[in-house]
């Protein structure tokens, strides 16, 4: 149980590092989803198998949700300081 709490806390801490890149947000979402899924699965079934399944399902769902909720409005500035819309990385 203590290990699951540590993994969830580490996932939350690492999720603050992601910016607006789709891959960064997917990794952050996967970490949060896997940690919370493992915690919920372990508590609901009181078994390691439930924690593993919850972590896998939560990680996959978190990665998809994190990538798809990436803002699409990226901007850059030219030499004169004017803003221009660009495709996000």
Backbone bond lengths (Angstrom), bond angles and torsions (degrees), N, CA, C in turn:
res aa  C-N    CA-C-N  psi(-1)  N-CA   C-N-CA  omega(-1)  CA-C   N-CA-C  phi
1 X - - - 1.443 - - 1.529 110.55 -
2 X 1.298 114.66 -41.44 1.463 119.05 -179.81 1.526 111.63 -63.64
3 X 1.307 115.40 -36.77 1.457 121.19 179.31 1.529 110.69 -65.28
4 X 1.327 117.17 -40.43 1.464 120.75 178.98 1.527 111.71 -64.25
5 X 1.307 116.54 -39.96 1.463 120.17 177.97 1.523 110.01 -64.71
6 X 1.325 116.92 -39.71 1.457 120.40 178.27 1.524 111.28 -65.01
7 X 1.325 117.17 -42.13 1.468 120.86 179.25 1.527 110.43 -64.46
8 X 1.323 117.14 -41.92 1.465 120.48 178.49 1.526 111.03 -64.13
9 X 1.329 117.35 -42.28 1.459 120.57 178.51 1.525 111.46 -65.53
10 X 1.316 117.14 -38.98 1.470 120.04 177.86 1.520 110.94 -66.66
11 X 1.327 117.19 -38.60 1.459 120.71 177.33 1.521 111.78 -63.47
12 X 1.318 116.77 -41.46 1.460 119.98 177.48 1.525 111.40 -65.99
13 X 1.305 116.84 -38.77 1.466 119.90 178.91 1.524 111.30 -66.56
14 X 1.323 117.19 -40.22 1.461 120.43 -179.53 1.520 112.39 -73.30
15 X 1.316 117.62 -25.22 1.463 119.70 -178.74 1.520 111.35 -69.07
16 X 1.303 118.28 -21.95 1.456 120.44 177.08 1.521 113.00 -71.51
17 X 1.311 117.99 -10.92 1.457 121.43 -179.00 1.525 113.34 -85.03
18 X 1.326 117.56 -13.54 1.457 118.95 -175.40 1.513 111.46 -79.47
19 X 1.326 115.62 143.06 1.461 120.88 177.36 1.514 108.00 -107.94
20 X 1.317 118.27 -135.79 1.443 120.18 -175.91 1.520 113.68 -100.17
21 X 1.289 119.08 16.31 1.456 121.71 175.83 1.527 108.76 -80.34
22 X 1.323 116.65 138.62 1.473 120.18 -179.25 1.520 111.09 -60.35
23 X 1.324 116.91 -41.35 1.459 119.19 -177.63 1.526 111.32 -69.43
24 X 1.331 117.50 -38.00 1.460 120.02 177.41 1.520 111.12 -64.21
25 X 1.314 116.48 -43.08 1.463 120.03 179.97 1.522 111.15 -69.10
26 X 1.322 118.07 -32.24 1.470 120.91 177.13 1.526 110.23 -66.73
27 X 1.316 117.34 -41.81 1.470 120.89 178.75 1.526 110.56 -66.05
28 X 1.323 116.33 -43.70 1.465 119.63 178.12 1.513 111.83 -63.37
29 X 1.324 116.76 -42.87 1.455 120.25 177.95 1.511 112.45 -64.78
30 X 1.328 116.65 -38.69 1.463 120.57 178.19 1.521 111.01 -64.88
31 X 1.319 117.11 -39.67 1.465 120.19 179.71 1.526 110.95 -65.91
32 X 1.319 116.04 -44.88 1.467 119.32 179.47 1.526 110.09 -66.49
33 X 1.335 117.24 -44.60 1.460 120.92 -179.32 1.516 113.11 -64.41
34 X 1.317 116.85 -41.77 1.469 119.78 -179.99 1.525 111.40 -66.70
35 X 1.317 116.07 -41.86 1.469 119.50 179.57 1.512 112.15 -64.88
36 X 1.315 116.19 -48.40 1.461 118.77 -178.71 1.529 111.03 -71.14
37 X 1.339 117.90 -36.65 1.464 120.04 177.34 1.514 112.28 -64.07
38 X 1.317 116.93 -41.20 1.463 120.39 178.21 1.527 110.89 -65.67
39 X 1.309 116.20 -39.90 1.461 120.25 179.77 1.524 110.43 -65.49
40 X 1.319 116.38 -48.04 1.465 120.14 -179.12 1.529 110.52 -67.01
41 X 1.338 117.84 -44.02 1.461 120.59 179.18 1.517 112.79 -62.61
42 X 1.319 116.19 -39.16 1.464 119.89 178.94 1.512 112.60 -68.74
43 X 1.334 116.09 -39.71 1.461 119.23 179.29 1.524 111.99 -72.52
44 X 1.324 117.24 -35.10 1.458 120.15 -177.85 1.525 112.35 -72.12
45 X 1.324 117.72 -39.86 1.463 120.31 -176.25 1.525 113.26 -101.62
46 X 1.308 116.64 -14.44 1.470 122.20 -176.46 1.531 111.85 54.80
47 X 1.342 115.02 40.25 1.471 119.45 177.67 1.525 109.16 -146.30
48 X 1.311 115.43 159.13 1.464 119.99 178.57 1.523 111.13 -70.22
49 X 1.316 117.18 -32.44 1.461 120.72 178.55 1.519 111.71 -62.56
50 X 1.323 116.64 -40.90 1.460 120.61 177.63 1.515 111.80 -65.78
51 X 1.326 116.64 -36.37 1.460 120.41 177.63 1.523 111.17 -67.51
52 X 1.320 116.81 -38.55 1.467 120.70 179.38 1.519 110.85 -67.20
53 X 1.323 116.35 -47.04 1.465 120.06 179.39 1.522 110.28 -63.61
54 X 1.312 117.71 -42.97 1.464 121.18 177.91 1.515 111.94 -62.38
55 X 1.318 117.36 -38.77 1.461 120.79 178.20 1.516 112.75 -67.02
56 X 1.327 117.08 -40.62 1.466 120.79 179.44 1.523 110.90 -67.37
57 X 1.328 116.66 -47.95 1.464 120.48 -179.48 1.529 110.63 -65.83
58 X 1.328 117.05 -43.23 1.459 120.39 178.64 1.513 112.53 -65.00
59 X 1.321 117.42 -38.38 1.463 120.78 178.48 1.513 112.29 -65.64
60 X 1.324 116.61 -42.46 1.468 120.19 178.63 1.523 110.99 -65.67
61 X 1.325 116.30 -45.32 1.468 119.73 179.53 1.521 111.04 -64.92
62 X 1.321 117.54 -40.82 1.457 120.93 179.09 1.519 112.88 -64.51
63 X 1.317 117.00 -37.93 1.466 120.29 178.19 1.523 111.25 -66.16
64 X 1.320 116.59 -42.30 1.468 119.86 179.66 1.520 110.52 -66.82
65 X 1.312 116.92 -46.83 1.463 120.29 -179.05 1.522 110.92 -65.10
66 X 1.333 117.29 -41.95 1.464 120.35 179.30 1.514 112.87 -61.88
67 X 1.322 117.06 -41.27 1.461 120.48 -179.43 1.520 111.97 -71.29
68 X 1.321 116.80 -38.35 1.464 119.91 -176.07 1.521 113.62 -79.38
69 X 1.317 118.68 -15.30 1.463 120.64 178.45 1.523 112.33 -97.49
70 X 1.312 116.99 14.07 1.461 120.96 177.48 1.525 109.94 -68.00
71 X 1.330 117.99 128.02 1.465 118.80 176.99 1.525 110.91 -61.70
72 X 1.303 116.18 140.62 1.461 121.34 -176.36 1.524 112.66 -98.16
73 X 1.301 117.41 4.74 1.458 120.40 -176.04 1.531 109.88 -101.53
74 X 1.312 117.28 88.15 1.462 121.87 176.26 1.528 108.74 -102.92
75 X 1.279 115.49 143.73 1.469 121.65 -176.90 1.512 110.22 -129.29
76 X 1.306 115.81 153.53 1.457 122.28 172.76 1.518 108.21 -135.74
77 X 1.300 116.46 164.36 1.463 120.80 178.38 1.519 109.47 -116.76
78 X 1.322 115.52 141.10 1.459 119.46 178.95 1.532 109.68 -88.85
79 X 1.289 115.94 -172.35 1.465 122.29 -177.13 1.524 111.90 -58.57
80 X 1.328 117.38 -33.09 1.458 121.54 -176.81 1.523 113.21 -92.18
81 X 1.319 118.41 2.77 1.449 122.05 177.29 1.515 114.43 90.31
82 X 1.315 118.21 4.14 1.461 121.13 178.81 1.528 109.90 -78.39
83 X 1.316 115.74 142.33 1.466 121.13 179.82 1.514 110.95 -88.04
84 X 1.345 114.75 139.86 1.455 122.00 178.06 1.529 108.95 -133.90
85 X 1.346 117.41 136.92 1.469 118.93 176.11 1.527 110.48 -73.13
86 X 1.311 116.29 139.64 1.461 122.42 177.55 1.526 108.80 -132.82
87 X 1.329 116.58 164.63 1.454 120.87 176.19 1.530 108.86 -73.91
88 X 1.313 116.30 132.76 1.462 120.18 -179.59 1.530 110.14 -70.36
89 X 1.339 116.26 148.41 1.478 119.62 -179.73 1.513 111.91 -71.14
